[in-house]
Amino acid sequence: MEQRRKLIGRDVVIKLFGLLFLIVLAFGAGYYSAQHPLEDLKKKAEQLSKAVLDGTLGAERTLRVRHALLNGKGHLVQAKVEVIGRNFGNVTKELSEALLDFESASLVQREYGKGGGLDPVIREVKELHRLLTEHQEFERSRFDSILKHVDTLIAGSD
């Protein structure tokens, strides 16, 4: 009987401590919410979501630009190979494809206020295309200078 009273007494003490803990927890939550209004919490949540969204959009933009630059570089390399093989019909086709890729990369950059870096490349590719369509001669080293410029743009698009 005495042992049963000890167990009941122990249960009552545990329940009292539990109730006391819940009261302190409720008081702490009320105090915290009074010190930090919901507007502040909403502002912090909005700032955090904006930062995450900006980071995601920046990464997406970088990937789109890099993808277009790599595709354009591939077309330029193929055009250079076609020049060596003296297959000028394919050279103009590859230069047109490269031009489309570089212009799409430039458009993406301009959307986000970082345009202008591709303008010299686009001008050079257009000039090469014009020379080929008018059957004028040009130096193959022009391809190398354009490719070097594209490489620096790719490295800088991190």
ROLOMAR-663178 format. One record per atom (N, C-alpha, C): atom name; x, y, z. Coordinates in pm, 1 decimal, always signed. Layout:
# ROLOMAR-663178
- atomo; X; Y; Z
- CA; X; Y; Z
...
# end
This chain:
# ROLOMAR-663178
- atomo; X; Y; Z
- N; +81.6; -117.6; +0.0
- CA; +0.0; +0.0; +0.0
- C; +87.8; +126.4; +0.0
- N; +185.7; +124.1; +85.6
- CA; +277.8; +237.4; +95.5
- C; +352.4; +257.3; -37.9
- N; +386.8; +149.8; -99.3
- CA; +459.4; +157.4; -227.3
- C; +370.5; +217.9; -336.1
- N; +241.0; +184.9; -328.5
- CA; +146.9; +239.1; -424.9
- C; +133.4; +390.6; -407.4
- N; +132.6; +439.3; -283.7
- CA; +124.9; +583.1; -258.6
- C; +247.7; +655.3; -314.3
- N; +364.7; +592.2; -302.2
- CA; +486.5; +653.1; -357.0
- C; +475.5; +666.1; -508.8
- N; +421.7; +562.1; -576.2
- CA; +407.0; +567.3; -721.5
- C; +306.7; +674.0; -762.6
- N; +196.8; +683.5; -690.8
- CA; +96.2; +785.5; -721.7
- C; +154.8; +924.8; -698.1
- N; +228.7; +941.9; -589.1
- CA; +291.9; +1070.2; -558.7
- C; +393.2; +1108.3; -665.7
- N; +467.0; +1010.0; -713.9
- CA; +565.8; +1035.4; -817.8
- C; +495.4; +1077.5; -947.6
- N; +386.3; +1015.6; -980.7
- CA; +310.2; +1051.6; -1100.7
- C; +256.8; +1194.7; -1091.5
- N; +210.5; +1232.2; -972.7
- CA; +159.0; +1367.1; -953.5
- C; +271.0; +1469.3; -971.4
- N; +387.8; +1440.7; -921.1
- CA; +502.0; +1532.1; -932.4
- C; +542.7; +1545.6; -1079.5
- N; +546.8; +1435.2; -1151.4
- CA; +582.7; +1438.7; -1294.1
- C; +480.6; +1520.7; -1372.1
- N; +353.4; +1501.6; -1341.4
- CA; +248.3; +1577.9; -1409.4
- C; +259.9; +1726.6; -1377.3
- N; +292.4; +1760.1; -1253.6
- CA; +309.1; +1900.4; -1217.1
- C; +427.0; +1964.2; -1290.3
- N; +538.6; +1889.3; -1296.6
- CA; +654.2; +1940.7; -1371.4
- C; +621.1; +1957.0; -1519.8
- N; +546.2; +1863.3; -1575.5
- CA; +504.1; +1873.5; -1715.7
- C; +416.4; +1995.1; -1738.3
- N; +321.5; +2016.7; -1647.1
- CA; +233.4; +2132.6; -1657.1
- C; +313.4; +2262.6; -1642.3
- N; +406.6; +2264.1; -1549.3
- CA; +490.9; +2381.2; -1529.9
- C; +574.6; +2409.0; -1655.8
- N; +627.1; +2304.0; -1716.9
- CA; +705.0; +2317.9; -1839.7
- C; +618.8; +2375.6; -1952.1
- N; +496.6; +2328.1; -1968.2
- CA; +406.9; +2379.7; -2071.4
- C; +371.6; +2526.7; -2047.2
- N; +352.5; +2563.9; -1921.2
- CA; +322.5; +2703.1; -1888.9
- C; +441.1; +2792.6; -1923.3
- N; +562.1; +2749.1; -1887.6
- CA; +683.2; +2826.8; -1918.7
- C; +700.9; +2836.2; -2070.6
- N; +676.6; +2727.8; -2141.1
- CA; +688.4; +2727.5; -2287.2
- C; +587.7; +2823.9; -2350.2
- N; +465.5; +2823.3; -2304.9
- CA; +363.0; +2915.2; -2356.2
- C; +401.4; +3059.3; -2324.9
- N; +452.1; +3086.4; -2206.3
- CA; +495.9; +3220.3; -2169.8
- C; +610.7; +3265.2; -2260.4
- N; +707.0; +3175.3; -2284.3
- CA; +821.7; +3207.7; -2370.3
- C; +778.7; +3236.5; -2513.0
- N; +685.7; +3157.6; -2565.9
- CA; +637.0; +3181.4; -2702.4
- C; +563.9; +3314.7; -2709.9
- N; +484.0; +3345.5; -2609.4
- CA; +413.5; +3473.7; -2607.2
- C; +509.0; +3590.5; -2597.3
- N; +610.3; +3576.5; -2513.4
- CA; +709.6; +3683.1; -2497.7
- C; +784.9; +3705.3; -2628.8
- N; +825.3; +3596.5; -2693.6
- CA; +899.9; +3606.9; -2819.8
- C; +814.0; +3673.0; -2927.3
- N; +688.0; +3631.5; -2939.9
- CA; +602.1; +3690.0; -3042.9
- C; +573.2; +3836.9; -3013.9
- N; +573.1; +3876.2; -2887.9
- CA; +551.7; +4017.0; -2854.2
- C; +675.7; +4099.8; -2888.3
- N; +794.6; +4041.8; -2870.8
- CA; +918.5; +4113.3; -2900.5
- C; +945.7; +4121.8; -3050.5
- N; +902.6; +4020.7; -3125.7
- CA; +925.5; +4013.9; -3269.7
- C; +790.0; +4004.9; -3339.0
- N; +735.8; +4118.6; -3381.5
- CA; +603.3; +4116.7; -3443.9
- C; +602.8; +4033.2; -3572.8
- N; +486.5; +3993.2; -3612.5
- CA; +471.7; +3909.4; -3730.8
- C; +519.7; +3979.3; -3857.3
- N; +510.9; +4111.3; -3861.0
- CA; +556.5; +4184.8; -3978.6
- C; +706.5; +4165.0; -3999.5
- N; +783.3; +4167.5; -3890.1
- CA; +927.6; +4146.0; -3901.8
- C; +956.7; +4006.0; -3953.8
- N; +884.1; +3909.6; -3902.8
- CA; +904.8; +3772.4; -3948.6
- C; +867.1; +3757.6; -4095.6
- N; +759.6; +3823.9; -4136.6
- CA; +719.6; +3818.2; -4277.1
- C; +826.1; +3882.2; -4365.6
- N; +880.8; +3996.9; -4320.9
- CA; +985.1; +4063.9; -4398.8
- C; +1108.3; +3976.1; -4412.9
- N; +1147.3; +3911.0; -4302.7
- CA; +1263.6; +3822.2; -4307.7
- C; +1239.3; +3705.0; -4401.6
- N; +1117.9; +3649.8; -4398.8
- CA; +1085.3; +3538.8; -4488.0
- C; +1086.2; +3583.8; -4634.2
- N; +1034.2; +3704.0; -4661.2
- CA; +1034.1; +3756.9; -4797.4
- C; +1176.4; +3782.4; -4846.4
- N; +1262.3; +3837.3; -4759.9
- CA; +1400.6; +3862.2; -4798.3
- C; +1472.2; +3731.1; -4829.0
- N; +1447.9; +3631.9; -4747.1
- CA; +1511.6; +3502.4; -4769.6
- C; +1464.2; +3439.8; -4900.2
- N; +1333.5; +3444.9; -4926.3
- CA; +1282.6; +3386.0; -5049.9
- C; +1332.8; +3463.2; -5171.8
- N; +1346.1; +3596.5; -5159.6
- CA; +1398.6; +3675.6; -5270.1
- C; +1544.3; +3640.4; -5297.4
- N; +1621.5; +3622.4; -5192.2
- CA; +1762.3; +3585.9; -5209.4
- C; +1775.4; +3449.6; -5277.1
- N; +1692.7; +3355.7; -5236.5
- CA; +1697.2; +3222.4; -5297.7
- C; +1655.3; +3231.1; -5444.5
- N; +1551.4; +3306.8; -5473.1
- CA; +1502.8; +3321.3; -5610.1
- C; +1606.5; +3390.7; -5698.4
- N; +1669.9; +3495.7; -5646.5
- CA; +1774.5; +3564.7; -5723.2
- C; +1891.1; +3472.3; -5753.3
- N; +1929.6; +3392.6; -5656.0
- CA; +2039.0; +3297.5; -5678.4
- C; +2003.4; +3194.1; -5782.4
- N; +1880.9; +3147.6; -5778.4
- CA; +1836.8; +3047.3; -5875.5
- C; +1829.6; +3105.8; -6015.7
- N; +1774.3; +3226.0; -6027.8
- CA; +1764.9; +3289.6; -6159.5
- C; +1903.3; +3323.1; -6214.3
- N; +1994.4; +3364.5; -6126.7
- CA; +2130.5; +3393.0; -6171.1
- C; +2200.0; +3269.0; -6223.2
- N; +2181.1; +3158.1; -6155.4
- CA; +2241.3; +3032.5; -6200.7
- C; +2180.0; +2988.4; -6333.0
- N; +2049.0; +3005.8; -6347.4
- CA; +1981.1; +2968.0; -6471.6
- C; +2030.7; +3054.2; -6586.6
- N; +2046.4; +3183.8; -6562.9
- CA; +2096.3; +3273.8; -6666.7
- C; +2237.3; +3235.2; -6708.3
- N; +2321.1; +3208.6; -6610.6
- CA; +2458.9; +3170.3; -6639.9
- C; +2464.0; +3043.0; -6722.7
- N; +2381.3; +2946.3; -6688.3
- CA; +2379.4; +2821.2; -6763.9
- C; +2329.8; +2842.5; -6906.8
- N; +2229.0; +2927.0; -6923.8
- CA; +2178.6; +2953.2; -7059.4
- C; +2284.9; +3021.1; -7144.8
- N; +2353.6; +3119.3; -7087.8
- CA; +2458.1; +3190.2; -7162.6
- C; +2572.7; +3095.9; -7195.2
- N; +2615.9; +3018.8; -7096.3
- CA; +2727.5; +2926.4; -7118.6
- C; +2691.8; +2822.1; -7224.4
- N; +2569.0; +2771.4; -7219.2
- CA; +2525.0; +2671.8; -7317.7
- C; +2528.2; +2730.4; -7458.7
- N; +2476.9; +2852.0; -7474.3
- CA; +2477.3; +2916.3; -7605.9
- C; +2620.1; +2944.7; -7652.9
- N; +2707.1; +2987.1; -7561.1
- CA; +2846.6; +3013.2; -7599.0
- C; +2917.0; +2884.8; -7643.0
- N; +2893.5; +2776.9; -7570.8
- CA; +2956.9; +2650.1; -7607.3
- C; +2905.3; +2599.0; -7741.8
- N; +2775.1; +2612.9; -7765.8
- CA; +2720.6; +2572.2; -7895.5
- C; +2779.9; +2656.7; -8007.8
- N; +2786.4; +2787.8; -7986.1
- CA; +2844.5; +2876.1; -8086.5
- C; +2990.6; +2843.7; -8112.6
- N; +3064.1; +2813.6; -8007.0
- CA; +3204.8; +2776.9; -8023.6
- C; +3217.0; +2648.3; -8104.0
- N; +3128.8; +2552.3; -8077.8
- CA; +3130.7; +2428.1; -8154.9
- C; +3106.4; +2452.9; -8302.7
- N; +3014.0; +2541.8; -8333.4
- CA; +2987.7; +2574.7; -8473.9
- C; +3106.7; +2646.7; -8536.1
- N; +3172.8; +2732.4; -8459.6
- CA; +3292.5; +2800.2; -8512.7
- C; +3404.9; +2701.8; -8542.1
- N; +3425.1; +2607.9; -8452.0
- CA; +3529.4; +2507.2; -8473.7
- C; +3496.0; +2424.1; -8597.9
- N; +3369.8; +2386.8; -8611.5
- CA; +3329.1; +2310.4; -8729.2
- C; +3346.6; +2393.0; -8856.4
- N; +3317.7; +2522.7; -8849.6
- CA; +3336.7; +2610.1; -8965.5
- C; +3484.6; +2616.7; -9003.2
- N; +3570.5; +2622.1; -8903.3
- CA; +3714.6; +2625.6; -8930.0
- C; +3759.2; +2497.2; -8999.2
- N; +3705.7; +2385.1; -8953.9
- CA; +3738.1; +2256.5; -9016.4
- C; +3690.5; +2255.4; -9161.5
- N; +3571.9; +2309.3; -9185.1
- CA; +3517.4; +2313.1; -9321.2
- C; +3599.6; +2405.2; -9410.5
- N; +3656.5; +2513.6; -9354.8
- CA; +3742.8; +2601.7; -9433.7
- C; +3866.6; +2525.9; -9476.9
- N; +3923.4; +2447.7; -9385.8
- CA; +4042.4; +2370.1; -9419.6
- C; +4009.3; +2269.1; -9529.3
- N; +3888.1; +2211.5; -9521.2
- CA; +3844.2; +2116.3; -9624.2
- C; +3789.9; +2184.5; -9749.1
- N; +3789.3; +2316.8; -9751.2
- CA; +3744.6; +2397.0; -9864.5
- C; +3599.1; +2367.5; -9901.7
- N; +3517.7; +2342.8; -9800.3
- CA; +3375.3; +2318.2; -9819.6
- C; +3300.8; +2443.8; -9773.0
- N; +3299.6; +2545.0; -9857.4
- CA; +3254.3; +2677.3; -9816.9
- C; +3103.1; +2687.3; -9795.5
- N; +3027.2; +2598.8; -9857.4
- CA; +2882.6; +2597.4; -9833.2
- C; +2852.2; +2562.9; -9688.3
- N; +2923.8; +2464.9; -9634.4
- CA; +2905.1; +2427.0; -9494.8
- C; +2961.9; +2531.9; -9399.4
- N; +3064.7; +2604.0; -9445.3
- CA; +3122.5; +2708.7; -9360.0
- C; +3018.5; +2816.7; -9333.4
- N; +2949.3; +2861.3; -9437.6
- CA; +2848.6; +2966.1; -9417.4
- C; +2734.3; +2916.0; -9329.6
- N; +2698.9; +2789.1; -9346.5
- CA; +2592.6; +2731.7; -9262.9
- C; +2636.1; +2729.0; -9116.4
- N; +2757.8; +2685.4; -9090.0
- CA; +2808.4; +2678.5; -8952.1
- C; +2823.6; +2817.9; -8891.9
- N; +2868.1; +2913.5; -8972.5
- CA; +2879.9; +3051.0; -8922.8
- C; +2742.1; +3109.4; -8889.4
- N; +2641.7; +3076.6; -8970.8
- CA; +2505.3; +3123.5; -8941.5
- C; +2454.6; +3065.1; -8810.9
- N; +2480.8; +2936.6; -8788.7
- CA; +2440.2; +2872.1; -8663.2
- C; +2513.1; +2933.3; -8544.2
- N; +2642.9; +2957.7; -8560.7
- CA; +2720.6; +3020.0; -8452.9
- C; +2666.6; +3159.2; -8422.6
- N; +2632.8; +3232.1; -8526.3
- CA; +2578.5; +3366.8; -8508.3
- C; +2447.2; +3362.8; -8431.3
- N; +2360.7; +3267.9; -8462.3
- CA; +2234.9; +3253.7; -8388.6
- C; +2260.6; +3224.6; -8240.8
- N; +2356.9; +3136.8; -8213.1
- CA; +2388.2; +3103.8; -8073.7
- C; +2443.8; +3224.3; -7998.8
- N; +2534.6; +3297.2; -8061.6
- CA; +2593.4; +3412.9; -7995.2
- C; +2489.6; +3523.4; -7974.6
- N; +2399.9; +3540.2; -8069.8
- CA; +2295.3; +3641.9; -8053.8
- C; +2196.8; +3603.4; -7943.5
- N; +2167.4; +3472.7; -7929.4
- CA; +2077.5; +3431.8; -7820.0
- C; +2145.9; +3451.1; -7684.9
- N; +2275.5; +3423.4; -7677.1
- CA; +2348.6; +3447.2; -7552.2
- C; +2351.7; +3596.4; -7520.3
- N; +2371.1; +3677.9; -7622.1
- CA; +2372.8; +3823.0; -7601.8
- C; +2236.5; +3872.6; -7555.5
- N; +2130.3; +3816.1; -7611.0
- CA; +1994.8; +3854.4; -7571.2
- C; +1969.6; +3820.6; -7424.7
- N; +2013.5; +3702.8; -7381.1
- CA; +1997.2; +3663.6; -7240.7
- C; +2076.7; +3758.1; -7151.2
- N; +2197.3; +3791.6; -7192.6
- CA; +2277.8; +3883.8; -7112.8
- C; +2212.6; +4021.1; -7104.2
- N; +2155.4; +4068.5; -7213.1
- CA; +2090.8; +4200.0; -7212.8
- C; +1965.0; +4199.9; -7125.6
- N; +1894.7; +4087.9; -7119.8
- CA; +1776.0; +4077.4; -7034.2
- C; +1811.1; +4107.7; -6889.6
- N; +1929.7; +4066.1; -6848.3
- CA; +1971.1; +4082.5; -6709.3
- C; +2071.1; +4194.9; -6691.4
- N; +2082.9; +4281.3; -6792.3
- CA; +2165.6; +4400.2; -6778.7
- C; +2314.0; +4376.4; -6786.0
- N; +2356.1; +4268.7; -6848.1
- CA; +2499.4; +4240.8; -6857.5
- C; +2541.3; +4219.8; -7002.6
- N; +2481.9; +4293.7; -7093.7
- CA; +2510.7; +4275.8; -7235.9
- C; +2633.7; +4351.1; -7280.1
- N; +2669.0; +4329.4; -7406.6
- CA; +2779.2; +4402.9; -7465.6
- C; +2905.6; +4323.4; -7483.0
- N; +2928.4; +4220.5; -7404.1
- CA; +3051.6; +4143.7; -7414.5
- C; +3060.6; +4061.0; -7540.7
- N; +2947.2; +4028.0; -7598.4
- CA; +2946.4; +3945.4; -7719.1
- C; +2943.5; +4027.0; -7847.4
- N; +2928.5; +4156.1; -7838.4
- CA; +2917.9; +4238.7; -7959.5
- C; +3038.0; +4225.3; -8052.4
- N; +3162.6; +4227.1; -8002.8
- CA; +3276.7; +4209.7; -8094.6
- C; +3276.2; +4073.0; -8163.0
- N; +3235.9; +3969.2; -8090.4
- CA; +3231.8; +3834.9; -8149.3
- C; +3126.1; +3831.1; -8259.4
- N; +3010.7; +3887.4; -8231.3
- CA; +2901.8; +3887.7; -8330.1
- C; +2944.1; +3965.5; -8454.9
- N; +3009.8; +4079.7; -8434.6
- CA; +3056.9; +4158.2; -8550.2
- C; +3156.7; +4078.4; -8633.3
- N; +3250.3; +4011.4; -8568.8
- CA; +3351.2; +3933.4; -8641.3
- C; +3289.5; +3817.5; -8718.0
- N; +3194.8; +3748.7; -8655.2
- CA; +3130.0; +3635.5; -8723.4
- C; +3049.3; +3686.2; -8842.3
- N; +2980.0; +3798.5; -8825.7
- CA; +2904.9; +3856.7; -8937.6
- C; +2999.2; +3896.1; -9051.6
- N; +3113.8; +3951.6; -9014.3
- CA; +3211.4; +3991.9; -9116.5
- C; +3264.7; +3869.5; -9191.1
- N; +3297.4; +3764.4; -9119.0
- CA; +3343.0; +3641.1; -9185.5
- C; +3234.2; +3586.9; -9277.6
- N; +3112.3; +3587.3; -9230.4
- CA; +3001.2; +3537.3; -9311.9
- C; +2985.8; +3622.5; -9437.8
- N; +2998.1; +3752.4; -9423.0
- CA; +2987.9; +3841.8; -9539.2
- C; +3099.6; +3814.3; -9639.3
- N; +3221.8; +3798.4; -9589.5
- CA; +3334.9; +3770.4; -9678.7
- C; +3314.5; +3640.1; -9754.6
- N; +3262.4; +3540.6; -9687.4
- CA; +3240.1; +3411.5; -9753.6
- C; +3129.1; +3420.5; -9858.8
- N; +3021.6; +3489.4; -9826.3
- CA; +2911.9; +3498.5; -9923.0
- C; +2949.7; +3582.9; -10043.7
- N; +3044.1; +3675.3; -10024.7
- CA; +3091.2; +3757.2; -10137.5
- C; +3213.7; +3695.4; -10204.0
- N; +3251.2; +3574.8; -10163.4
- CA; +3364.2; +3499.2; -10220.0
- C; +3495.3; +3577.0; -10210.6
- N; +3514.9; +3647.0; -10100.5
- CA; +3639.7; +3718.4; -10078.4
- C; +3729.0; +3634.2; -9988.3
- N; +3858.7; +3659.8; -9997.2
- CA; +3953.6; +3583.4; -9916.1
- C; +3966.7; +3645.7; -9777.7
- N; +4005.0; +3560.7; -9682.7
- CA; +4029.0; +3604.5; -9545.6
- C; +4130.3; +3509.7; -9483.6
- N; +4187.5; +3552.9; -9373.2
- CA; +4287.3; +3470.2; -9305.4
- C; +4218.5; +3373.9; -9209.0
- N; +4268.1; +3252.1; -9204.9
- CA; +4210.7; +3152.4; -9112.6
- C; +4237.0; +3189.1; -8967.1
- N; +4336.4; +3272.1; -8944.5
- CA; +4368.9; +3311.1; -8806.5
- C; +4255.6; +3392.4; -8743.2
- N; +4165.3; +3444.2; -8824.5
- CA; +4050.9; +3517.5; -8769.1
- C; +3963.9; +3425.1; -8684.8
- N; +3955.3; +3299.0; -8727.3
- CA; +3880.9; +3201.7; -8647.1
- C; +3944.5; +3186.3; -8509.2
- N; +4078.4; +3179.3; -8507.4
- CA; +4148.6; +3160.9; -8379.7
- C; +4125.7; +3279.2; -8286.1
- N; +4128.0; +3402.4; -8339.9
- CA; +4106.7; +3518.5; -8252.9
- C; +3964.1; +3520.4; -8198.9
- N; +3867.3; +3481.6; -8281.7
- CA; +3728.3; +3476.3; -8233.6
- C; +3714.3; +3368.1; -8127.4
- N; +3775.1; +3252.7; -8151.2
- CA; +3766.3; +3142.6; -8054.4
- C; +3830.9; +3179.0; -7921.5
- N; +3941.7; +3253.5; -7926.4
- CA; +4004.9; +3297.6; -7801.6
- C; +3912.1; +3391.2; -7724.8
- N; +3848.1; +3481.4; -7796.8
- CA; +3755.8; +3573.9; -7730.7
- C; +3637.7; +3497.5; -7669.6
- N; +3586.6; +3399.1; -7741.5
- CA; +3475.3; +3317.7; -7689.9
- C; +3520.8; +3241.3; -7566.0
- N; +3643.6; +3188.3; -7568.3
- CA; +3696.2; +3116.9; -7452.1
- C; +3702.0; +3206.8; -7329.0
- N; +3743.7; +3331.3; -7348.2
- CA; +3748.3; +3421.6; -7232.4
- C; +3607.4; +3453.0; -7181.9
- N; +3511.2; +3461.7; -7273.5
- CA; +3372.7; +3485.4; -7232.2
- C; +3316.2; +3365.4; -7155.9
- N; +3350.8; +3246.3; -7201.9
- CA; +3303.9; +3124.6; -7133.4
- C; +3365.0; +3118.1; -6993.6
- N; +3494.4; +3147.8; -6983.9
- CA; +3560.3; +3144.6; -6852.9
- C; +3504.0; +3252.3; -6760.6
- N; +3462.3; +3363.8; -6816.5
- CA; +3409.7; +3472.8; -6735.4
- C; +3262.4; +3461.4; -6702.7
- N; +3194.7; +3359.0; -6753.5
- CA; +3049.7; +3347.9; -6729.2
- C; +3018.4; +3271.1; -6602.5
- N; +3116.6; +3253.8; -6513.4
- CA; +3092.9; +3181.3; -6387.9
- C; +3005.3; +3255.3; -6295.0
# end
